[in-house]
Amino acid sequence: MRESGNPVHNRESDYNKGIHEQNDESIFDRNNYSTELNQQIRIKYITYLMKTSKCNSTQFMFQTGKVGGGGSKLGSGEGKQVFRPEGGEEERESWDSKLTFLLATIGYAVGLGNVWRFPYLAQKNGGGAFLIPYFVMLAIEGIPIFYLELAIGQRLRKGAIGVWNQVSPYLGGIGISSAVVSFNVALYYNTIIAWCLFYFVQSFQSELPWSSCPNKYYANGSYTVEPECVTSTPTQYFWYRSTLMISEDINSPEAFNWKIALALVVAWVLVYMCMIKGIASSGKVVYVTATFPYIVLIIFFFRGVTLKGMTDGLRHLFTPKWWTLTDPVVWLEAGTQIFFSLGLAFGGLIAFSSYNPVNNNCYRDAIMVSLTNCFTSMFAGIVVFSVIVGFWNRSGLHNFHRGHQSVSWCTILVHLIFLMLFTLGIDSQFGTLEGVVTSIVDMKLFPNLRKEILTGVICLVCCTISMAFAHGAGNYVFILFDNFSGNFPLLIIAFFECIGVSYVYGLKRFADDIELMTGRRPGLYWLICWKYLSPLAMLSILVASFVEIIVDGSGYPAWVASKGVTERHEWPLWALVLIAFLILISVLWIPVVAVCRAFGILIIEDNDKAWFPSEDLREFHGIVPHEVTPAEKVLFCIREDGTEGLCCPIGDVDEDDT
């Protein structure tokens, strides 16, 4: 913190003698206010200021540590002021504490893909060699965009739609696209949570239903082992037949799956109950949902290290196959895993960060959460392979599945597995749906509708539509949504986010904002990533994905009951139309909003700018005007007067954007 000009005297009599003569700023030493005597002086001084009207509202905010009539108190012993938005608009929601925000963000970023997709990709794409493209993509794509979204949300203090509309009215479509993608992904993502709930309930049986093949009974009283189970495995039979009631292809829905439908209703009710009060309620829930998976993983880790085959499992996972680094598909899958495991471009990170104080250190948050996400993926891979291979080598995998003793530790571990998957899924669902709710609230589409009612309506609509996944062909529809509703649109959205910040808002302006908020200016590396490397990575993954589809085609695995295996089927015409609709309904908003704005048609109303005390933050951090460096001139075409080449900012940089 910047030192005050003249420290306060350490005697109360000094205050009585000289208070009318001393400067308002110097009477209060921000570094020594924690002492009892200075607290007394401070109270008397504030009373004096209020009586004599020598202190404006901003000065009072700095010296009392309160904002908006109730804001946050000063951190004990640290002397750190916490700002809250105030002004003409209603005070924005805020996190109860920094820990709540971090847990919510970690819970949002760390999801099911960290536990079941990363270990699969690692062993498939070269073991330890896969970590090289994984961390390269994390460095040039994952952390930079994560940092960008946290910073822009904290600076402009709105949801995704409000943020990008304020960056430029022509870019408001980016926010709408994020909200639409979040809505589409929330539809099918909650189906995974419903499956976890179904398996969790089934695991309370004395013998796990997927541990052995059931019998098929005939009218004369005789029975045989279920033929479909014999040709496959007990676990496959339970998944495809008992859980999904799967049909032969996507064109044959067959029976309605009431079990999964009921699980979906329960899942949506739980999501609504956790989000009913916005971040005030979901912020409490994340203390459980964000920490419970780590407790379970640690339990399994210590169980795994006691198994004889642990080293075999780790060797199978991490033994590098260096030749895979020459395969472009490996780099494509590493980039895709990083992108989606961090939850980029959904709008959830922007919404979460918009509830932070304006002087929150978003840089530190981005590094911490991103690395935690990657650590969780690797730790989950170690746990999964050490436990699975260890049990297999002990020939105890059958007993682990069987769970024949109702209170055995094996059964308890099974319960923990599905509870862990449930908690991993539901807190990611909070962030995804929060991106939708916050965007609608910020657009003021329903200004007289309370947020809890709006959230309930959205959950009800999603629950109704998600019944499309609760029939015989529901799993095929789920695969369609999983492959196309998020992948391509999110890559396109992230690409335009980088373009919007780097070429429209302006890199220098963005760097100035981050310096005001954190007291630390982003280095050249981050600026290079935002302007060049990250957009190039997004574009490369997008092009490679299209090429892969053109070369290999696109289809879905259909279950063949007579053979007990899946076979690849091509998508029918109506499914291809649905795929095109899911992609276009998300990304077309970007050009449509820009074109309509050019012709004077307003799809998004221009809202007032959020409160941002530029001058006060500059004084708070002791920031001096930044001089453009030679490297910035060469790399980013930034001129001496602060303007940028290859950049079309919407206006001059506001010195006091309040």
C-alpha positions in Angstrom: 0.0 0.0 0.0 1.2 3.5 -0.7 2.5 5.4 2.4 0.5 8.5 3.6 2.2 11.9 3.4 2.5 12.6 7.1 2.0 9.8 9.7 -0.5 10.5 12.5 0.9 11.4 15.9 0.7 8.7 18.5 -1.1 10.8 21.2 -4.7 11.7 21.3 -3.8 15.2 22.5 -2.1 15.8 19.2 -5.5 15.3 17.5 -7.2 17.8 19.8 -4.5 20.4 19.2 -4.0 20.2 15.5 -6.8 18.5 13.7 -8.1 21.8 12.1 -4.7 22.6 10.8 -3.7 19.2 9.3 -4.4 18.0 5.8 -7.4 15.7 5.5 -5.3 12.9 3.9 -2.4 13.1 6.4 -4.5 12.9 9.6 -5.1 9.2 9.1 -2.2 6.8 8.8 -3.4 3.8 6.7 -0.5 1.7 7.8 -1.0 2.1 11.6 -4.8 2.2 11.9 -5.0 -1.2 13.6 -3.7 0.2 17.0 -6.3 1.0 19.6 -5.3 4.7 19.9 -5.4 5.2 16.1 -8.8 3.6 16.0 -10.0 6.2 18.5 -8.5 9.0 16.5 -10.0 7.6 13.4 -13.5 7.6 14.8 -13.2 11.1 16.1 -11.7 12.3 12.8 -14.5 10.7 10.7 -17.1 12.3 13.0 -15.4 15.7 12.5 -15.3 15.3 8.7 -19.0 14.4 8.5 -19.9 17.4 10.6 -17.7 19.9 8.7 -18.4 18.3 5.3 -14.7 18.4 4.4 -14.7 14.8 3.2 -16.3 13.7 -0.1 -17.9 10.2 -0.5 -14.9 8.6 -2.1 -12.5 9.9 0.6 -14.8 8.7 3.3 -15.0 5.3 1.6 -11.2 5.0 1.7 -10.9 6.0 5.3 -13.7 4.0 6.7 -13.3 1.0 4.5 -17.0 0.9 3.8 -18.8 1.2 0.5 -22.4 1.4 -0.6 -23.8 1.8 2.9 -22.6 -1.6 4.1 -19.7 -2.8 2.0 -16.7 -4.6 3.5 -14.6 -3.9 6.5 -10.9 -3.4 6.3 -8.9 -6.6 6.6 -7.5 -6.9 10.1 -3.9 -6.1 10.3 -3.4 -5.8 6.5 -4.8 -2.3 5.9 -6.4 -3.5 2.6 -9.4 -1.6 1.4 -12.1 -3.6 -0.3 -14.2 -1.7 -2.8 -17.8 -2.3 -3.8 -19.8 -0.8 -6.7 -22.0 2.1 -5.7 -23.8 4.7 -7.7 -27.1 5.2 -9.5 -27.7 1.4 -10.1 -28.6 -1.1 -7.4 -25.6 -2.6 -5.5 -24.4 -5.7 -7.3 -24.3 -9.0 -5.4 -20.9 -9.9 -3.9 -19.2 -12.9 -2.6 -19.2 -13.5 1.2 -15.4 -14.0 1.1 -12.5 -14.6 -1.1 -12.5 -18.2 -0.1 -16.1 -18.6 -1.3 -15.1 -17.2 -4.7 -12.1 -19.4 -5.1 -14.1 -22.5 -4.1 -16.9 -21.6 -6.5 -14.4 -21.0 -9.3 -12.4 -24.2 -8.6 -15.7 -26.2 -8.4 -16.8 -24.7 -11.7 -13.5 -25.4 -13.5 -12.8 -28.8 -11.9 -15.5 -31.2 -13.3 -16.1 -34.7 -14.5 -13.6 -34.3 -17.4 -10.8 -34.1 -14.9 -11.5 -37.4 -13.4 -12.6 -39.6 -16.2 -11.4 -37.9 -19.5 -7.9 -36.8 -18.6 -6.6 -40.3 -17.5 -8.2 -41.8 -20.7 -6.5 -39.2 -22.9 -3.2 -39.5 -21.2 -2.9 -43.2 -21.6 -4.3 -43.1 -25.1 -2.0 -40.3 -26.4 1.4 -41.2 -25.3 1.4 -41.4 -21.5 3.9 -39.0 -20.0 4.6 -37.6 -23.5 1.0 -36.2 -23.5 1.9 -33.9 -20.7 4.1 -31.8 -23.1 1.3 -30.7 -25.4 -1.0 -30.5 -22.4 1.1 -27.9 -20.6 2.0 -26.1 -23.8 -1.7 -25.6 -24.5 -2.2 -24.6 -20.9 0.4 -21.9 -21.2 -0.7 -20.4 -24.5 -4.4 -21.0 -24.4 -5.8 -22.1 -21.0 -4.3 -19.6 -18.5 -4.3 -16.5 -20.8 -8.0 -16.8 -21.6 -8.9 -17.7 -18.0 -7.0 -14.6 -16.9 -8.7 -12.5 -19.6 -12.2 -13.5 -18.6 -11.6 -12.9 -14.9 -10.1 -9.5 -15.6 -12.8 -8.2 -18.0 -15.6 -9.4 -15.8 -14.1 -7.7 -12.7 -13.4 -4.5 -14.6 -16.8 -4.1 -16.3 -18.8 -5.7 -13.5 -21.5 -7.4 -15.7 -22.4 -10.7 -17.1 -21.1 -11.9 -20.5 -23.7 -9.9 -22.5 -23.2 -6.7 -20.6 -19.4 -7.0 -20.7 -19.1 -7.5 -24.4 -21.7 -4.9 -25.2 -19.7 -2.4 -23.2 -16.5 -3.4 -24.9 -18.2 -2.5 -28.1 -21.9 -2.4 -29.0 -20.9 -4.4 -32.1 -19.6 -7.2 -30.0 -22.6 -7.8 -27.8 -23.4 -10.9 -29.8 -20.4 -12.6 -28.1 -22.3 -12.5 -24.7 -25.5 -13.8 -26.2 -23.6 -16.6 -27.8 -22.0 -17.5 -24.5 -25.4 -17.5 -22.8 -27.0 -19.7 -25.5 -24.1 -22.2 -25.4 -24.3 -22.3 -21.6 -28.1 -23.1 -21.9 -27.5 -25.9 -24.4 -24.7 -27.4 -22.4 -26.6 -27.2 -19.1 -29.4 -29.2 -20.8 -27.3 -32.3 -21.3 -24.7 -31.9 -18.5 -27.4 -32.3 -15.9 -28.2 -35.7 -17.5 -24.8 -36.9 -16.3 -25.7 -35.8 -12.8 -28.9 -37.7 -13.1 -27.0 -40.8 -14.1 -24.7 -40.4 -11.1 -27.8 -40.1 -8.8 -29.3 -43.3 -10.4 -26.1 -45.3 -9.9 -25.7 -43.9 -6.3 -29.2 -45.2 -5.4 -28.6 -48.6 -7.1 -25.3 -49.0 -5.1 -27.3 -49.4 -1.9 -28.3 -52.9 -2.9 -26.7 -55.8 -1.0 -25.2 -57.0 -4.3 -24.3 -54.4 -6.8 -26.7 -54.9 -9.9 -23.8 -54.5 -12.3 -21.7 -57.2 -10.7 -23.3 -60.2 -12.3 -25.7 -61.1 -15.2 -29.4 -61.2 -14.3 -31.7 -64.2 -15.2 -34.3 -64.2 -18.0 -37.5 -66.0 -16.9 -39.9 -67.7 -19.2 -43.7 -68.4 -18.9 -43.2 -72.1 -17.8 -41.1 -71.0 -14.8 -37.7 -71.9 -16.3 -35.0 -69.3 -16.7 -31.6 -68.7 -18.2 -28.9 -66.1 -17.9 -29.8 -63.0 -19.9 -28.3 -63.6 -23.4 -27.5 -60.0 -24.0 -25.5 -59.9 -20.8 -23.6 -63.1 -21.7 -22.6 -61.6 -25.1 -21.3 -58.4 -23.4 -20.4 -57.9 -19.7 -22.5 -57.3 -16.6 -21.4 -53.7 -16.4 -22.2 -53.1 -20.1 -25.6 -54.8 -19.7 -26.5 -52.7 -16.7 -25.5 -49.5 -18.4 -27.1 -50.0 -21.8 -30.1 -52.1 -20.9 -31.0 -51.4 -17.2 -30.0 -47.7 -17.1 -30.5 -46.3 -20.6 -33.0 -48.8 -21.9 -31.2 -48.1 -25.1 -32.7 -48.6 -28.6 -30.9 -49.9 -31.7 -30.4 -46.5 -33.2 -31.3 -42.8 -32.9 -34.4 -43.2 -35.1 -36.1 -45.7 -32.7 -36.8 -44.0 -29.4 -39.0 -46.9 -28.1 -40.0 -46.8 -24.5 -39.9 -43.7 -22.2 -37.3 -44.2 -19.5 -39.1 -43.1 -16.4 -36.2 -44.0 -14.1 -33.9 -41.5 -15.8 -36.7 -39.0 -16.1 -37.3 -39.1 -12.4 -33.5 -38.7 -11.8 -33.5 -35.7 -14.1 -36.3 -34.1 -12.1 -34.4 -34.6 -8.8 -31.2 -33.3 -10.4 -32.9 -30.1 -11.6 -34.6 -29.6 -8.2 -31.3 -29.9 -6.5 -29.7 -27.4 -8.9 -32.5 -24.9 -8.3 -32.3 -25.3 -4.5 -28.6 -24.6 -4.6 -29.0 -21.5 -6.9 -32.2 -20.1 -5.5 -30.5 -17.2 -3.8 -27.8 -16.7 -6.5 -24.3 -16.7 -5.2 -25.6 -16.3 -1.7 -26.8 -19.9 -1.7 -24.5 -21.5 -4.3 -21.6 -19.9 -2.5 -22.5 -21.9 0.7 -22.9 -25.1 -1.2 -19.5 -25.0 -2.8 -17.8 -25.5 0.6 -19.1 -29.0 0.3 -19.2 -29.7 -3.4 -15.8 -28.2 -4.2 -13.9 -30.0 -1.3 -15.6 -33.4 -1.2 -14.1 -34.7 -4.4 -10.6 -34.0 -3.0 -11.4 -35.9 0.2 -12.6 -38.9 -1.9 -9.5 -38.8 -4.2 -7.2 -38.7 -1.2 -9.0 -41.7 0.4 -8.6 -43.6 -2.8 -5.0 -42.5 -3.2 -4.0 -43.9 0.2 -5.9 -47.1 -0.6 -4.1 -47.3 -4.0 -0.6 -46.9 -2.6 -1.2 -50.0 -0.4 -2.0 -52.2 -3.4 0.7 -54.3 -5.0 0.1 -53.2 -8.6 0.2 -49.4 -8.0 3.5 -49.0 -9.8 2.2 -51.0 -12.7 -0.7 -48.6 -13.0 1.4 -45.5 -12.9 3.9 -47.0 -15.4 1.0 -47.7 -17.8 -0.3 -44.2 -17.4 2.9 -42.1 -17.6 5.4 -44.2 -19.6 6.1 -41.7 -22.5 5.6 -42.7 -26.1 7.6 -39.9 -27.7 6.5 -40.7 -31.3 3.0 -39.5 -30.4 4.2 -35.9 -30.3 4.4 -35.9 -34.1 0.7 -36.8 -34.3 -1.4 -33.6 -34.7 -4.4 -35.3 -33.2 -2.6 -35.5 -29.9 -2.1 -31.8 -29.8 -5.7 -31.2 -30.8 -7.0 -33.4 -28.0 -4.6 -31.7 -25.5 -5.8 -28.2 -26.5 -9.4 -29.3 -26.4 -9.0 -30.9 -23.0 -7.4 -27.7 -21.6 -10.1 -25.5 -23.1 -13.1 -27.4 -21.8 -11.7 -28.5 -18.5 -11.2 -24.8 -17.5 -14.8 -23.9 -18.6 -13.7 -21.1 -21.0 -16.1 -19.0 -23.0 -19.2 -20.1 -21.2 -19.7 -16.8 -19.5 -19.6 -18.4 -16.1 -16.1 -17.0 -15.2 -17.1 -13.5 -16.3 -20.2 -13.7 -14.2 -18.3 -15.0 -11.1 -15.6 -12.4 -11.4 -18.1 -9.6 -11.8 -19.1 -10.1 -8.1 -15.6 -9.5 -6.9 -14.2 -6.2 -5.4 -12.7 -4.0 -8.1 -9.2 -4.3 -6.4 -9.2 -8.1 -6.3 -6.1 -9.7 -7.6 -7.5 -11.5 -10.6 -4.1 -12.5 -11.9 -3.3 -14.5 -8.8 -6.7 -16.1 -9.0 -6.2 -17.2 -12.6 -2.9 -18.8 -11.9 -4.1 -20.5 -8.7 -7.3 -21.9 -10.2 -5.8 -23.0 -13.5 -2.9 -24.9 -11.8 -5.3 -26.4 -9.3 -7.4 -27.7 -12.2 -4.3 -29.3 -13.9 -3.1 -30.7 -10.6 -6.5 -32.3 -10.0 -6.4 -34.0 -13.5 -3.0 -35.5 -12.9 -3.8 -36.5 -9.3 -7.1 -38.2 -10.5 -5.1 -40.0 -13.2 -2.7 -41.4 -10.5 -5.6 -42.5 -8.3 -7.6 -44.1 -11.1 -4.8 -46.1 -12.5 -3.2 -47.1 -9.2 -6.5 -48.4 -7.8 -7.8 -50.1 -10.9 -4.6 -51.9 -11.8 -3.9 -52.7 -8.2 -7.3 -54.4 -7.7 -6.9 -56.1 -11.0 -3.6 -57.6 -10.1 -5.0 -58.8 -6.8 -7.8 -60.5 -8.7 -10.0 -58.6 -6.4 -11.8 -56.5 -8.9 -14.7 -58.9 -8.9 -15.1 -58.5 -5.1 -14.9 -54.7 -5.5 -17.8 -54.7 -8.0 -19.7 -57.3 -6.1 -20.0 -55.6 -2.7 -21.6 -58.7 -1.2 -21.3 -57.4 2.3 -23.8 -54.6 2.9 -21.5 -52.6 5.2 -18.1 -53.6 3.7 -15.5 -51.0 2.9 -15.9 -51.9 -0.8 -19.5 -50.8 -0.8 -18.7 -47.6 1.1 -16.1 -46.8 -1.6 -18.6 -47.3 -4.3 -21.0 -44.9 -2.6 -18.1 -42.4 -2.3 -17.3 -42.7 -6.1 -20.8 -41.7 -7.2 -21.1 -39.0 -4.6 -17.8 -37.6 -5.8 -19.0 -37.7 -9.4 -22.3 -36.0 -8.4 -20.5 -33.1 -6.5 -18.0 -32.7 -9.4 -20.9 -32.3 -11.8 -23.3 -30.1 -9.8 -20.8 -27.3 -9.0 -19.8 -27.1 -12.6 -23.5 -26.9 -13.4 -23.8 -23.9 -11.0 -21.2 -21.9 -13.0 -22.7 -22.9 -16.4 -26.2 -21.9 -15.4 -25.0 -18.8 -13.6 -23.7 -17.5 -17.0 -27.2 -17.7 -18.3 -29.0 -16.2 -15.3 -26.6 -13.3 -14.9 -26.7 -12.4 -18.6 -30.5 -12.3 -18.5 -30.5 -10.2 -15.3 -28.0 -7.7 -16.7 -30.0 -7.3 -20.0 -33.1 -6.5 -17.8 -35.3 -8.6 -20.0 -37.6 -9.2 -17.1 -36.9 -6.2 -14.8 -39.8 -6.9 -12.4 -39.0 -10.6 -12.0 -37.1 -11.6 -8.9 -33.9 -13.5 -9.6 -35.0 -16.6 -7.7 -38.2 -16.8 -9.8 -36.2 -16.3 -13.0 -33.8 -19.1 -12.0 -36.7 -21.4 -11.2 -38.3 -20.7 -14.6 -35.0 -21.4 -16.4 -34.5 -24.7 -14.4 -38.1 -25.7 -15.2 -37.6 -25.1 -19.0 -34.3 -27.0 -19.0 -35.9 -29.9 -17.1 -38.7 -30.1 -19.6 -36.4 -30.1 -22.6 -34.0 -32.5 -21.0 -36.7 -35.2 -21.2 -35.4 -35.7 -24.7 -32.6 -37.7 -23.1 -35.0 -39.9 -21.1 -36.0 -42.5 -23.7 -34.4 -45.4 -25.7 -32.6 -43.1 -28.1 -31.9 -40.5 -25.4 -28.2 -41.5 -25.1 -27.7 -40.9 -28.9 -29.3 -37.5 -28.6 -27.0 -36.9 -25.6 -23.9 -37.8 -27.7 -25.1 -35.3 -30.4 -25.4 -32.5 -27.8 -22.1 -33.4 -26.2 -20.2 -33.4 -29.5 -21.7 -30.3 -31.2 -23.6 -28.0 -28.8 -20.4 -26.8 -27.1 -17.3 -27.7 -28.9 -17.3 -25.6 -32.1 -19.3 -22.6 -30.7 -17.1 -22.2 -27.6 -13.9 -22.2 -29.8 -15.5 -19.5 -32.0 -16.6 -17.5 -29.0 -13.1 -17.7 -27.3 -11.5 -16.6 -30.6 -13.7 -13.5 -30.7 -13.1 -12.7 -27.1 -9.4 -12.4 -27.8 -10.1 -10.3 -30.9 -12.5 -8.1 -28.9 -10.0 -7.3 -26.1 -6.9 -7.1 -28.3 -8.1 -5.3 -31.4 -11.3 -3.5 -30.2 -11.0 -2.6 -26.5 -7.2 -2.2 -26.9 -4.3 -4.0 -25.3 -2.9 -0.9 -23.6 -6.3 0.0 -22.2 -6.8 -3.5 -20.9 -3.4 -3.6 -19.4 -4.0 -0.2 -17.7 -7.3 -1.6 -16.2 -5.6 -4.6 -14.8 -2.8 -2.5 -13.3 -5.5 -0.3 -11.7 -7.3 -3.3 -10.2 -4.3 -5.4 -9.1 -1.4 -2.9 -8.8 0.6 -5.0 -11.2 0.8 -4.5 -15.0 0.5 -7.7 -17.1 3.8 -8.6 -18.7 4.6 -8.9 -22.4 3.9 -12.6 -22.4 0.2 -12.1 -21.5 -0.2 -9.4 -24.1 1.4 -11.6 -26.8 -0.9 -14.5 -25.9 -4.0 -12.3 -26.0 -3.2 -10.7 -29.3 -1.5 -13.5 -31.2 -0.9 -16.9 -29.6 -4.3 -17.6 -28.0 -6.4 -16.6 -31.1 -4.0 -18.7 -33.3 -4.5 -21.7 -30.9 -8.3 -21.3 -31.1 -8.2 -21.1 -34.9 -5.9 -24.0 -35.2 -8.1 -26.3 -33.0 -11.2 -25.2 -34.9 -9.7 -25.9 -38.3 -8.2 -29.2 -37.2 -11.6 -30.3 -35.8 -13.3 -29.5 -39.1 -10.6 -31.3 -41.0 -11.0 -34.4 -38.7 -14.7 -34.5 -39.4 -14.2 -34.1 -43.2 -11.6 -36.9 -43.2 -13.1 -39.4 -40.7 -16.8 -38.4 -41.0 -19.2 -38.0 -38.1 -21.3 -40.6 -36.5 -22.3 -42.2 -33.2 -21.8 -45.6 -31.5 -25.1 -47.6 -31.6 -25.6 -50.5 -29.2 -26.1 -53.9 -31.0 -27.7 -56.1 -28.4 -27.2 -59.4 -30.3 -23.5 -58.9 -30.5 -23.0 -57.1 -27.1 -20.9 -54.3 -28.8 -21.3 -50.9 -30.3 -21.2 -50.1 -34.0 -20.7 -46.8 -35.7 -23.8 -45.4 -37.4 -23.9 -42.2 -39.5 -26.2 -39.4 -38.3 -29.5 -39.3 -40.1 -30.6 -36.2 -42.0 -32.7 -34.8 -39.2 -29.8 -35.2 -36.8 -27.5 -33.3 -39.2 -30.1 -30.5 -39.3 -30.2 -30.4 -35.5 -26.3 -30.3 -35.4 -26.3 -27.3 -37.8 -29.1 -25.6 -35.7 -27.2 -26.1 -32.4 -24.0 -24.6 -33.9 -25.6 -21.7 -35.8 -28.1 -20.7 -33.0 -25.0 -20.1 -30.8 -22.5 -18.4 -33.1 -24.8 -16.4 -35.5 -25.5 -13.9 -32.8 -22.0 -12.5 -33.2 -22.5 -11.3 -36.8 -26.2 -10.6 -36.4 -25.8 -8.2 -33.5 -23.0 -6.4 -35.3 -24.9 -6.0 -38.6 -28.1 -4.9 -36.8 -26.2 -2.3 -34.8 -24.7 -1.0 -38.1 -28.2 -0.5 -39.5 -29.4 1.1 -36.2 -31.4 -1.9 -35.0 -30.7 -2.4 -31.3 -30.9 -6.0 -30.1 -29.1 -5.2 -26.8 -29.9 -2.0 -25.0 -26.9 0.1 -23.9 -26.8 0.0 -20.1 -25.0 2.4 -17.8 -21.4 1.7 -17.2 -20.6 0.1 -13.9 -18.9 2.0 -11.1 -15.1 2.0 -11.4 -13.0 4.4 -9.3 -10.0 4.8 -11.6 -8.4 7.8 -9.8 -8.9 6.3 -6.4 -7.4 3.0 -7.4 -4.5 4.8 -9.1 -3.8 6.7 -5.8 -4.4 3.5 -3.7 -1.7 1.5 -5.6 0.6 4.5 -6.2 0.5 4.0 -10.0 2.3 6.4 -12.3 1.4 6.8 -16.0 2.8 4.0 -18.1 5.4 4.9 -20.7 5.2 2.9 -23.9 8.2 0.6 -24.2 10.1 -0.1 -27.4 8.9 -3.7 -27.3 5.2 -2.6 -27.1 5.8 -0.3 -30.0 7.2 -3.1 -32.1 5.0 -6.0 -31.1 1.6 -4.3 -30.6 2.0 -1.1 -32.7 1.2 1.1 -29.6 2.1 4.7 -30.2 3.4 7.3 -27.8 0.0 8.9 -27.3 -1.5 5.5 -26.2 -3.3 4.7 -29.5 -2.7 1.3 -31.1 -2.2 0.2 -34.7 -4.4 -2.6 -35.9 -6.8 -1.5 -33.2 -10.1 0.3 -33.2 -11.0 1.2 -29.6 -14.5 2.5 -29.0 -13.3 5.7 -27.5 -10.6 7.5 -25.6 -9.4 5.9 -22.3 -11.5 7.3 -19.5 -9.4 8.7 -16.7 -12.3 8.5 -14.3 -14.8 6.0 -15.6 -17.4 6.2 -13.0 
